[in-house]
Amino acid sequence: MSVARAAMIAVVLLPVRAGAATAPNDLRDLRLGTPVKALPTKGYGGFACAADPSIKLADWSAYQTCPTSADGTRTIEFRYEDSDKTEVAGQPVRLGLLIDNEATVVGLKIDTDPNARLYLRKKAFLFALQVRARFGEDGWTCRQQSPTAVEQPVGGVFIHEHCEKTTESRRLVLDRQLYRDPGQDLSQFTSATQLTILLPGGRD
């Protein structure tokens, strides 16, 4: 990947708020550490509980309606309301904000959309490379699983990887997969990336 390409991805993935003198936001105008009451009131919609998407929410403030996870946080799924597509770096994604019991945003989930068009879904595992270009290649601790009877290479490539990295201000958890079950049709395969951005010392 060229330096110019990596720089472009960095801007698209996590844009800096106009006029901000501190570190960039985590996504658009969303930033970890923000109180729920201070979250943007425009630009986002489709609010629902990640643990039970059938539970629809009117806005961010209804987060307490959602079930609490083992770590005490609640996750709200959402989408861009001011755009036809919810994408990050050109990849269709599902988004979620993690909110703690003190009504503060402590995490952000960006997962590639498994229901995206086949052309884009094939590339979903590459989103992890864009993430690493944004946050830097150094400092990641990764482990790679081995193929199994139901997880075999796709076109000679097998990926089932879990990586983590901690910086001064963020803890990053990055998973990506590319494999298929040989017992299923060739069109059935897994290609995905899941990124969770947390405050240091946050949930596992």
N, C-alpha and C positions, 0 to 999 in steps of 0.2 A: 504494500500500500504506500503510495507516495505521500510526502509531507503535506502537499497541497490538499490532497484528498482527505487526509486525517484532520487537517485544520477545518475543512468545510464540514465534516461530520461533527466535529466538536461544537461548532456553532449551531448546527441543526438540532443536535441531540439535547443540549442543555443551554438554551440561550440566556444571556445576561440581561437582567432588567435594565431598561434605559435609565441612565443616570446613577446606577448603583455604584457605590464606592467600595463595597465589600465584595465578598465572594459571589459567584453567579448563583442564580436560582437553580433548583433541582429539575424543574420542568416548567417552561413558560414563566408564569408569574407565581408559581408554587414553590414554597421553600420549607424544608424541615425546620421545626422549632416554632412555626407560626401557630398562634392560638386559633381554634376553629372560628371564633367570632371575627377574626381578621382575614379569613380566606376570601378570595374574590367572589363577588356576587354575580358576575357575568362571565360568559365564555365557556361555561361548563354545564353539563346536564346529564340525564340518564342515570341519576343517582340510585344505587341499590346496595344492599348488603352483600359483600363478597361471599360470606358464609351461606347465604340463602338469597340468591338473586331474585326470587319471587317477592322479596320484601323491597318495595320501591320507596324511595325517600323524596321528600319535596326539595331538600337542599342539604348542605353540609351539616347544619345544626341538628338534624335528626339522627345523627350518628349513633346515639344511645339506643336507638331502636334495634340496632344490629347485635347479633350474638357476640359475646366476648370470647376471644381465643384464649388458649392456655397461658399466653404471656400477658394477658390483661388488656390487649389492644382490640380495637374494632376496625375493620377494614371496609371502606366505602368504595365501590366501583363507580367509575364515572367516565364520561367521554367529552370530547370537544363539542360544544354547542354552536360555535361560530364557524364550523368547517364541515364540509361534506364527509370528511374522512378523519378518523382518529389515528394518526400515524406519528411515529418518531423516526427520524432519519429515513423516511420513505417506506418504513415497514408498518403495516397495520398492527395495532397493539391493543391490549386491554390494560386499563389503568386502575390503580387502587391506592387510596391514601390510608395509612395506618394512624389511628388516633388513640391516645392513651386515656387513662381515667382522669387526667387533669385537663382534658379538652385541648390537647396540644398535638400537632402533627409530628409524629416521630418516625415515619417511614413512607416510602413511595415504592409501589410495585409497577414495573413495566414488563408485561409479558406479551410475546408475539401472539397474534390472534390465530388459533387453530382453524378458524372458519374462513380465513382469507382465501382469495383466489389461488388456484394451484400454482400459478407462476410465482406468486409472492411467497406462498407457503414453502416452496422448495428452497427459498433463500433465507428462511427465518433463522436458521442456525448461524448464518453469517452476521446477524445483528450483534452477536457477542463480540465479534472482532471490532465492530464500530464502538461498542462500549469501552473496550480495552484501549482503543485509539484515543478516546476522549479522556480517560482517567490515567493513561500511562501504562506502558507494558511492564514496568518494574513493580515488584512488591506483591504480586499475586501468589497465593498458595493454592495449588490445584490438585485434584485427584481425578483420575480417569478410570471408569469402570470397564471391565472386560465384556466382550460379547457373550450372550447367553443363547439358549435355544430359541428364544422368542425375540431377541434383539440382535440382529445381524447387520452387516454393512450395507449401505446403499451405494451402488456403483463403486464398490471397493473402499468406501470411506465409512468408518464407524466412529461416532462421537457420543459419549455419555459422560459429561464432565461437570464437576462442581468446583468453583473457584471463589476465593474470598480475598479481600484486600481492605486494610484499614488505613485511613489517612488521619490527619489531625482533626478533621471535621466530619468525616463520614466513614461508615463501614459499608462495604459493597459485597453483596452476595450474588454471584453470577452462575447460572446453570445453562447448559446448552446440550441439545440432543440431535443426533442424526442417525437413525437406524430404522429397520423394518422387521416385521415378523414374516419369515419365509413361508409360513402357512397361509398368508393372506395375499390378496391380489397385489400386483406391483404398484398400483395406484395408492395403496394404503401404506403410509410410512409416517414416521415421526420426524419432524424438522422444527425445532423450537429453541427459543431463548427466553430465560426468565431472569430479570434483574430486580433486585431489591436494594434500595438505598436507605440506610439507617443512620441514626445518630450513633456515635461510638458508644459501646456499652449497651446497645439496644438488644432487641429480641434475636433469637437464633433463627 
